């Protein structure tokens, strides 16, 4: 299923994350891998809820309000980032 602006996403339960300075470290318990996110990735991760979903479009608006970035670039890179998180089983899409 491709990620669109209306796709709702949320964190999976089998992960833990911690903020270290401006970076975030995420541990996926299921696979045993950990991931390091930069400042922008950390911001996006902080906006994705654990228990309820947020749409990709809502995430995009939060990024545009916080960072100076072209809207088309923001949307394309956000979708790529979220597809990576989805592939690594750190987030899930909901219906």
C-alpha positions as CSV (number, residue, x, y, z in Angstrom):
1,X,0.0,0.0,0.0
2,X,1.6,3.3,-1.1
3,X,1.8,6.1,1.5
4,X,-0.4,9.1,0.6
5,X,-1.3,12.3,2.4
6,X,-4.4,10.7,3.8
7,X,-2.6,7.6,5.1
8,X,-2.8,7.3,8.9
9,X,0.4,6.1,10.7
10,X,1.3,5.3,14.3
11,X,4.3,3.8,16.1
12,X,4.4,0.0,16.6
13,X,4.2,-1.3,20.1
14,X,7.4,-3.4,19.9
15,X,9.8,-0.4,19.9
16,X,11.4,1.9,22.4
17,X,12.9,5.3,21.7
18,X,15.1,7.8,23.6
19,X,16.1,11.4,22.8
20,X,19.9,12.1,23.0
21,X,20.5,15.8,22.4
22,X,18.9,16.6,19.0
23,X,18.9,12.9,17.9
24,X,16.6,10.0,18.7
25,X,17.6,6.4,19.1
26,X,14.9,3.8,18.3
27,X,15.2,0.1,19.3
28,X,13.0,-2.4,17.4
29,X,12.6,-5.3,19.9
30,X,11.2,-7.7,17.3
31,X,14.3,-7.6,15.0
32,X,16.9,-6.4,17.5
33,X,18.0,-3.4,15.4
34,X,18.4,0.1,16.5
35,X,18.2,3.3,14.5
36,X,19.5,6.8,14.9
37,X,17.5,9.8,13.7
38,X,18.8,13.2,13.0
39,X,17.1,16.5,14.1
40,X,14.3,16.4,11.4
41,X,13.8,12.6,11.7
42,X,13.6,13.1,15.5
43,X,11.0,15.8,15.0
44,X,8.9,13.6,12.8
45,X,9.2,10.7,15.2
46,X,8.1,12.9,18.1
47,X,4.9,13.8,16.2
48,X,3.9,10.2,15.5
49,X,1.7,9.0,18.3
50,X,1.9,5.6,20.1
51,X,-1.8,4.9,20.6
52,X,-3.6,6.8,17.9
53,X,-2.8,7.6,14.3
54,X,-1.9,10.8,12.5
55,X,-2.2,11.3,8.8
56,X,0.8,12.0,6.6
57,X,-0.8,15.3,5.6
58,X,-1.0,16.3,9.3
59,X,2.6,15.4,9.7
60,X,3.6,17.5,6.7
61,X,1.8,20.5,8.1
62,X,3.6,20.2,11.4
63,X,7.0,20.1,9.5
64,X,6.1,23.1,7.4
65,X,5.2,25.0,10.5
66,X,8.5,24.1,12.2
67,X,11.0,24.1,9.4
68,X,11.7,26.3,6.3
69,X,11.3,23.8,3.5
70,X,9.5,23.7,0.1
71,X,6.1,22.0,0.4
72,X,6.7,19.6,-2.5
73,X,10.1,18.6,-1.2
74,X,8.7,18.1,2.3
75,X,6.0,15.9,1.0
76,X,8.3,13.7,-1.1
77,X,10.9,13.3,1.5
78,X,8.4,12.7,4.3
79,X,6.8,9.9,2.3
80,X,10.3,8.4,1.6
81,X,11.2,8.6,5.3
82,X,7.9,7.0,6.5
83,X,8.2,4.3,3.9
84,X,11.6,3.5,5.4
85,X,10.1,3.4,8.9
86,X,7.3,1.2,7.6
87,X,9.8,-1.2,6.0
88,X,11.8,-1.4,9.2
89,X,8.5,-2.1,11.1
90,X,8.8,0.9,13.3
91,X,5.5,2.4,12.3
92,X,2.3,0.9,10.9
93,X,-0.5,2.2,8.8
94,X,-4.0,2.0,10.1
95,X,-7.4,2.0,8.5
